[in-house]
Amino acid sequence: MAISHMNPDQRLQLVQLACVAAWSNLDVRPEERAVVLDIASTLDLPPGSDKLVECWLSDGPPDLDPYSIPREHRDSYLQAFLEVATADGRIDLEESETIRVLRELLA
């Protein structure tokens, strides 16, 4: 992921979208959780973000407006979403539909 030009809020938003991916079928699998935490650990997130990410994984992330994703980072956000969605080795119908919609919105 090309994150070098993302500000801290954009990095946190990327992790938020990764949590959306984990929750897209309402069943956060251990593999998905591990990928989200791995993504978060590689980013220079604002202090205290680890607790926020844990909350998003436990209770679900807040709504995210795909149009708020900066155009120059859309590929990185989509890549993070796909990494999480495919972490358990399968793509459920709900995940597939969310991927389709997200691709359309980010095109």
Backbone as a chain_set.jsonl record, in Angstrom:
{"seq": "MAISHMNPDQRLQLVQLACVAAWSNLDVRPEERAVVLDIASTLDLPPGSDKLVECWLSDGPPDLDPYSIPREHRDSYLQAFLEVATADGRIDLEESETIRVLRELLA", "coords": {"N": [[0.834, -1.177, 0.0], [0.56, 2.169, -0.836], [1.252, 4.451, 1.29], [2.673, 6.645, 1.956], [2.038, 9.267, 1.341], [-0.224, 9.821, 2.747], [-2.126, 11.495, 5.223], [-2.336, 11.39, 8.88], [-5.108, 11.163, 9.561], [-6.209, 10.132, 7.203], [-4.931, 7.683, 7.092], [-6.029, 6.454, 9.332], [-8.663, 6.387, 8.483], [-8.388, 4.558, 6.402], [-7.935, 2.221, 7.859], [-10.376, 2.13, 9.126], [-12.026, 1.542, 6.936], [-11.01, -0.974, 6.397], [-11.973, -2.296, 8.616], [-14.674, -2.116, 8.049], [-14.724, -3.894, 5.941], [-14.159, -6.262, 7.316], [-16.484, -6.503, 8.8], [-18.409, -6.755, 6.864], [-19.899, -9.042, 6.296], [-21.079, -9.444, 8.647], [-19.737, -11.117, 10.379], [-16.937, -11.258, 11.925], [-14.106, -12.764, 11.198], [-11.351, -14.597, 12.671], [-9.076, -14.506, 11.011], [-9.562, -12.274, 9.431], [-9.622, -10.268, 11.336], [-6.956, -10.399, 12.186], [-5.626, -9.494, 9.872], [-6.603, -6.86, 9.696], [-5.505, -5.794, 12.061], [-2.824, -6.13, 11.452], [-2.538, -4.42, 9.229], [-3.12, -1.993, 10.518], [-0.968, -1.881, 12.279], [1.169, -1.352, 10.638], [0.918, 1.23, 9.889], [1.396, 4.693, 10.634], [-0.351, 5.583, 12.939], [-2.506, 7.934, 14.699], [-1.929, 8.664, 18.22], [-3.47, 6.458, 20.574], [-5.122, 5.245, 18.783], [-5.114, 2.497, 18.554], [-6.877, 1.476, 20.474], [-9.255, 2.439, 19.467], [-9.409, 1.071, 17.018], [-9.614, -1.563, 17.976], [-12.116, -1.341, 19.194], [-13.708, -0.868, 16.926], [-13.398, -3.335, 15.684], [-14.626, -4.985, 17.515], [-17.234, -3.931, 17.956], [-18.115, -2.911, 15.576], [-17.434, -0.655, 12.908], [-17.866, 2.958, 12.538], [-20.162, 4.437, 10.167], [-18.892, 4.924, 6.903], [-18.297, 7.25, 4.472], [-17.857, 6.573, 1.207], [-17.233, 8.471, -0.704], [-15.712, 10.259, 0.642], [-13.201, 9.334, 0.592], [-9.993, 10.082, -0.386], [-9.264, 10.743, -3.761], [-6.684, 10.167, -4.778], [-5.853, 8.126, -3.149], [-7.508, 5.985, -3.409], [-7.026, 3.459, -4.611], [-5.287, 2.255, -2.748], [-6.947, 2.102, -0.496], [-8.953, 0.399, -1.454], [-7.414, -1.866, -1.935], [-6.696, -2.546, 0.711], [-9.237, -3.155, 1.717], [-9.862, -5.422, 0.137], [-7.817, -7.178, 0.951], [-8.58, -7.751, 3.585], [-11.182, -8.772, 3.201], [-10.675, -11.126, 1.816], [-9.163, -12.579, 3.547], [-9.885, -14.867, 4.995], [-9.926, -16.776, 3.102], [-12.142, -17.016, 1.512], [-14.903, -15.474, -0.191], [-17.776, -14.156, 0.853], [-21.25, -13.809, -0.128], [-22.267, -11.324, 0.772], [-19.885, -9.903, 1.173], [-18.893, -9.917, -1.429], [-20.82, -8.379, -2.755], [-20.488, -5.932, -1.423], [-17.869, -5.324, -2.194], [-18.268, -4.993, -4.953], [-19.984, -2.729, -5.016], [-18.357, -0.863, -3.743], [-16.192, -0.705, -5.519], [-17.506, 0.444, -7.729], [-18.259, 2.93, -6.647], [-15.802, 4.052, -6.121], [-14.654, 4.334, -8.562]], "CA": [[0.0, 0.0, 0.0], [1.302, 3.42, -0.904], [0.688, 5.301, 2.33], [3.626, 7.694, 2.294], [1.459, 10.592, 1.152], [-1.464, 9.931, 3.515], [-1.995, 12.11, 6.539], [-2.8, 10.451, 9.912], [-6.559, 10.928, 9.473], [-6.449, 9.262, 6.049], [-4.475, 6.34, 7.49], [-7.048, 5.919, 10.226], [-9.822, 6.111, 7.645], [-8.085, 3.318, 5.685], [-8.183, 1.14, 8.819], [-11.83, 2.093, 9.299], [-12.568, 0.799, 5.796], [-10.622, -2.374, 6.599], [-12.939, -2.832, 9.589], [-15.923, -2.277, 7.297], [-14.573, -5.158, 5.21], [-14.276, -7.37, 8.281], [-17.871, -6.568, 9.245], [-19.341, -6.731, 5.728], [-20.817, -10.182, 6.347], [-21.503, -9.472, 10.052], [-19.018, -12.182, 11.069], [-15.509, -10.952, 11.878], [-13.333, -13.996, 11.348], [-10.025, -14.346, 13.251], [-8.123, -14.155, 9.951], [-9.855, -10.894, 9.036], [-9.159, -9.452, 12.464], [-5.484, -10.375, 12.146], [-5.204, -8.64, 8.753], [-6.88, -5.477, 10.085], [-4.497, -5.392, 13.044], [-1.548, -6.037, 10.736], [-2.577, -3.166, 8.459], [-3.03, -0.884, 11.478], [0.372, -1.832, 12.882], [2.155, -0.852, 9.675], [0.643, 2.645, 9.645], [1.729, 5.613, 11.714], [-1.663, 6.1, 13.343], [-2.486, 8.85, 15.848], [-1.93, 8.004, 19.532], [-4.768, 5.978, 21.055], [-5.893, 4.633, 17.698], [-5.212, 1.054, 18.734], [-8.12, 1.21, 21.206], [-10.348, 2.717, 18.538], [-9.449, -0.049, 16.068], [-10.159, -2.705, 18.727], [-13.557, -1.076, 19.34], [-14.322, -1.085, 15.612], [-13.423, -4.779, 15.418], [-15.565, -5.624, 18.447], [-18.595, -3.402, 17.901], [-18.401, -2.418, 14.237], [-16.948, 0.705, 12.665], [-18.903, 3.912, 12.146], [-20.387, 4.541, 8.727], [-17.843, 5.606, 6.161], [-18.748, 7.734, 3.175], [-16.809, 6.272, 0.228], [-16.863, 9.679, -1.437], [-14.741, 11.007, 1.44], [-11.875, 8.741, 0.36], [-9.274, 10.905, -1.369], [-9.1, 10.091, -5.067], [-5.32, 9.678, -4.973], [-5.602, 6.969, -2.287], [-8.586, 5.004, -3.557], [-6.48, 2.122, -4.874], [-4.771, 1.717, -1.487], [-8.092, 1.77, 0.351], [-9.583, -0.782, -2.028], [-6.5, -2.983, -1.692], [-6.854, -2.929, 2.115], [-10.543, -3.81, 1.823], [-9.766, -6.753, -0.468], [-6.967, -8.012, 1.814], [-9.378, -8.205, 4.723], [-12.317, -9.571, 2.72], [-10.208, -12.437, 1.35], [-8.247, -13.138, 4.547], [-10.304, -16.202, 5.434], [-9.867, -17.692, 1.972], [-13.412, -17.066, 0.791], [-15.645, -14.221, -0.269], [-19.209, -14.389, 1.003], [-22.128, -13.013, -0.983], [-22.306, -9.954, 1.29], [-18.586, -9.293, 0.88], [-18.829, -9.73, -2.874], [-21.68, -7.238, -3.094], [-19.847, -4.728, -0.899], [-16.724, -5.066, -3.074], [-18.816, -4.476, -6.209], [-20.47, -1.37, -4.784], [-17.204, -0.023, -3.433], [-15.465, -0.471, -6.784], [-18.283, 1.4, -8.524], [-18.21, 4.247, -6.019], [-14.437, 4.578, -6.148], [-14.163, 4.4, -9.949]], "C": [[0.882, 1.246, 0.0], [0.701, 4.408, 0.083], [1.545, 6.52, 2.626], [3.04, 9.096, 2.161], [0.129, 10.768, 1.876], [-1.189, 10.647, 4.828], [-2.547, 11.129, 7.586], [-4.299, 10.157, 9.857], [-6.908, 9.997, 8.317], [-6.01, 7.831, 6.356], [-5.494, 5.674, 8.41], [-8.316, 5.571, 9.451], [-9.614, 4.822, 6.847], [-8.353, 2.121, 6.601], [-9.679, 1.015, 9.09], [-12.467, 1.295, 8.165], [-12.194, -0.682, 5.89], [-11.562, -3.037, 7.605], [-14.313, -3.01, 8.95], [-15.874, -3.599, 6.537], [-14.758, -6.345, 6.148], [-15.723, -7.579, 8.71], [-18.872, -6.733, 8.103], [-20.287, -7.919, 5.691], [-21.3, -10.441, 7.778], [-20.855, -10.589, 10.858], [-17.52, -11.915, 10.927], [-14.735, -12.217, 12.214], [-11.964, -13.661, 11.944], [-8.986, -13.922, 12.201], [-8.307, -12.702, 9.504], [-9.358, -9.921, 10.103], [-7.639, -9.31, 12.436], [-4.983, -9.458, 11.034], [-5.454, -7.172, 9.093], [-5.807, -4.988, 11.057], [-3.116, -5.268, 12.412], [-1.464, -4.739, 9.937], [-2.382, -1.983, 9.408], [-1.624, -0.754, 12.052], [1.423, -1.278, 11.933], [1.99, 0.638, 9.391], [1.06, 3.463, 10.858], [0.437, 6.306, 12.136], [-1.535, 7.051, 14.528], [-2.486, 8.075, 17.171], [-3.342, 7.623, 19.97], [-5.604, 5.276, 20.006], [-6.053, 3.132, 17.868], [-6.49, 0.681, 19.48], [-9.338, 1.428, 20.317], [-10.517, 1.568, 17.55], [-10.023, -1.293, 16.751], [-11.665, -2.553, 18.91], [-14.279, -1.339, 18.031], [-14.408, -2.571, 15.287], [-14.434, -5.49, 16.311], [-17.013, -5.233, 18.204], [-19.031, -2.932, 16.524], [-17.926, -0.982, 14.081], [-18.107, 1.655, 12.375], [-19.052, 3.918, 10.629], [-19.255, 5.327, 8.088], [-18.396, 5.984, 4.801], [-17.646, 7.474, 2.156], [-16.347, 7.492, -0.559], [-15.868, 10.545, -0.661], [-13.32, 10.464, 1.268], [-11.167, 9.568, -0.71], [-8.994, 10.113, -2.651], [-7.711, 9.471, -5.224], [-4.987, 8.449, -4.123], [-6.621, 5.842, -2.469], [-8.077, 3.596, -3.825], [-5.961, 1.475, -3.591], [-5.894, 1.306, -0.552], [-8.762, 0.487, -0.149], [-8.716, -2.016, -1.801], [-6.624, -3.47, -0.246], [-8.173, -3.662, 2.323], [-10.469, -5.235, 1.302], [-8.896, -7.688, 0.369], [-7.764, -8.587, 2.97], [-10.489, -9.15, 4.259], [-11.891, -10.972, 2.291], [-9.317, -13.149, 2.367], [-8.604, -14.552, 4.98], [-10.387, -17.199, 4.28], [-11.161, -17.829, 1.188], [-14.025, -15.68, 0.767], [-17.121, -14.564, -0.231], [-19.987, -13.487, 0.057], [-22.162, -11.548, -0.535], [-21.008, -9.221, 0.982], [-18.462, -8.987, -0.603], [-19.637, -8.512, -3.301], [-21.051, -5.933, -2.616], [-18.647, -4.346, -1.761], [-17.204, -4.441, -4.384], [-19.236, -3.019, -6.064], [-19.297, -0.43, -4.536], [-16.398, 0.294, -4.692], [-16.189, 0.549, -7.651], [-18.166, 2.808, -7.956], [-16.825, 4.883, -6.106], [-13.871, 4.71, -7.555], [-14.003, 5.836, -10.42]], "O": [[1.841, 1.338, 0.766], [-0.248, 5.121, -0.244], [1.178, 7.345, 3.464], [3.515, 10.022, 2.819], [-0.573, 11.753, 1.648], [-0.157, 10.434, 5.464], [-3.166, 10.132, 7.216], [-4.714, 9.021, 10.083], [-7.806, 9.164, 8.441], [-6.655, 6.877, 5.922], [-5.783, 4.485, 8.281], [-8.965, 4.565, 9.74], [-10.566, 4.071, 6.637], [-8.93, 1.123, 6.169], [-10.188, -0.093, 9.264], [-13.347, 0.468, 8.403], [-12.981, -1.546, 5.502], [-11.905, -4.21, 7.456], [-15.033, -3.953, 9.277], [-16.86, -4.335, 6.494], [-15.436, -7.315, 5.808], [-16.14, -8.711, 8.957], [-20.072, -6.841, 8.355], [-21.37, -7.823, 5.115], [-21.85, -11.499, 8.085], [-21.369, -10.968, 11.911], [-16.907, -12.298, 9.93], [-14.714, -12.673, 13.357], [-11.464, -12.554, 11.743], [-8.126, -13.084, 12.473], [-7.337, -11.995, 9.234], [-8.754, -8.893, 9.799], [-7.108, -8.219, 12.641], [-4.017, -8.721, 11.231], [-4.607, -6.324, 8.812], [-5.266, -3.894, 10.892], [-2.33, -4.401, 12.793], [-0.446, -4.047, 9.964], [-1.585, -1.085, 9.139], [-1.145, 0.356, 12.285], [2.46, -0.786, 12.378], [2.833, 1.24, 8.725], [1.068, 2.96, 11.981], [0.164, 7.443, 11.753], [-0.562, 6.98, 15.279], [-2.99, 6.954, 17.231], [-4.292, 8.378, 19.76], [-6.682, 4.766, 20.309], [-7.023, 2.552, 17.38], [-7.122, -0.325, 19.156], [-10.324, 0.696, 20.402], [-11.639, 1.141, 17.275], [-10.837, -2.001, 16.157], [-12.407, -3.528, 18.792], [-15.34, -1.963, 18.019], [-15.382, -3.02, 14.682], [-15.03, -6.488, 15.905], [-17.91, -6.075, 18.237], [-20.197, -2.59, 16.326], [-18.009, -0.188, 15.018], [-19.199, 1.217, 12.012], [-18.17, 3.457, 9.905], [-18.732, 6.277, 8.67], [-18.902, 5.135, 4.067], [-16.589, 8.101, 2.235], [-15.209, 7.544, -1.025], [-15.254, 11.452, -1.225], [-12.357, 11.065, 1.743], [-11.686, 9.734, -1.814], [-8.545, 8.968, -2.61], [-7.583, 8.365, -5.75], [-3.963, 7.802, -4.342], [-6.581, 4.849, -1.743], [-8.645, 2.631, -3.312], [-6.17, 0.283, -3.369], [-5.804, 0.274, 0.114], [-9.094, -0.398, 0.639], [-9.234, -3.093, -1.505], [-6.653, -4.677, -0.003], [-8.223, -4.672, 3.025], [-10.959, -6.16, 1.951], [-9.208, -8.874, 0.485], [-7.638, -9.767, 3.297], [-10.705, -10.203, 4.858], [-12.68, -11.911, 2.396], [-8.774, -14.214, 2.072], [-7.719, -15.347, 5.297], [-10.856, -18.324, 4.452], [-11.262, -18.67, 0.295], [-13.709, -14.827, 1.596], [-17.655, -15.18, -1.154], [-19.447, -12.525, -0.49], [-22.093, -10.64, -1.363], [-21.024, -8.058, 0.579], [-17.98, -7.92, -0.986], [-19.182, -7.712, -4.118], [-21.081, -4.934, -3.334], [-18.433, -3.164, -2.029], [-16.615, -3.474, -4.868], [-18.884, -2.178, -6.891], [-19.263, 0.679, -5.068], [-15.976, 1.432, -4.897], [-15.555, 1.422, -8.244], [-17.994, 3.77, -8.704], [-16.697, 6.107, -6.158], [-12.735, 5.15, -7.728], [-13.601, 6.07, -11.56]]}, "num_chains": 1, "name": "protein.A"}
